[in-house]
């Protein structure tokens, strides 16, 4: 009798550890995160990049004595890099002072789009807040917004007044895979970062386009619309950072927000993506912070699984889902269970008619089109088979072995080839290379 060896993965499962096992001889590919060493002096690297930007004037030429500066910071990692953890904003403020810009002429704009933002002051920290004014963007507050025009795709651009009123606008963010804009970074610091709700929602409705997918850039209408909005606002310099698994900076890019971002994507692909041939079945664990609720993984995990599998393939999503669908009873800004139970065509109709949270609907849409294209089998504790099927999944199973067997049977090969993604920490955004 042949002895089957097992590929083992230890994961967090509803507060405990669990070992997931797959037959090793069938695992043809695994998504891997490439960890790079942190820069020894990230503050100096950022300052050097600002004074030698790609296809843009150096900061020293943009800033004149007495100028006002809006410094835009993202809410995913760069807020506490500049603020409470690394205080990288302090040498940048010192540099601006040397260029004739006093602290009182600098406004730090917390570019959180429509995300909840109750933690902004904590993440920025007292050392930075004692020197400059903080504006926490609220996309739902029309009184914060100024209209600057419309994009060629008809998106009306309302943007935070603190950004428009500044003489110089500098954005600092990071680059990693994201849907529907393809990748984080670039002009995304403007839209959705500091734009009004109506602008963000009009942009997000473009997720219905078949050109919108993870990693897509040049034909992605969501990204191209973002870049037009950033141009209308007048984003003069953008700094984009690459990070390792400890969220330490490994590379700095700076300059024209279109050109530096495309340069940064080249480095980001080396970190976040894995060269692989699509397999029959993809097995995905969504990561420690997202495994207790089924609603969170439909955002990107299903899209990643779609990319990992060939046409006619199947996806296995393994997680506890012990908390049910969502952490909040109404789903918050995310997709509700009711939304995801709908066909993708009805989700699209609701987006167009603004019937519900556009952010939640566009996330539900991205996941549902995958579940309609390829069967998604659940291995979880929190959903029985009937409830899973009511949501459009192909079934729910108590063991990973049973879920993989069902997926293999669906694709017509008992020994179907497998690929796996079992991320740690921020690595849940990993995806295959080639898109």
Buried (B, 14 or more C-beta within 10 A) or exposed (E): EEEEEEBEBEBBBBEEEBEBBBBEEBBBBBBBBBBBEBBEEBBEBBBEBBEEBBEBEBBEEBBEEEBBBBBBBBBBBBBBBBBBBBBBBBBBBBBBBEBEBEBEBBBBBBBBBBBEBEBBBEBBBEEBBEBBEBBBBBBEEEEBBBEBEBBEBEBBBBBBBBBBEBBBBBBBBBBBBBBBBBBBBBBBBBBBBBBBBBBBBBBBBBBBBEBBBBBBBEEBBBBBBBBBBBBBBBBBBBBBBBBBBEBBBBBBBBBBBBBBBBBBBEBBBEBBBBEBEBBBBBBBBBBBEBBBBBBBBBBBBBBBBBBBBBEEBBBBBBBBBBBBBBEEEEBBBBBBBEBBBBEBEBBBBBBEEEEBBBBBBBBBBBBBBBBEBBBBBBBBBBBBBEBBBEBBBBBBBEEBBBBBBBBBEBBEEEEBBBBBBBBEEBBBBBBBBEB
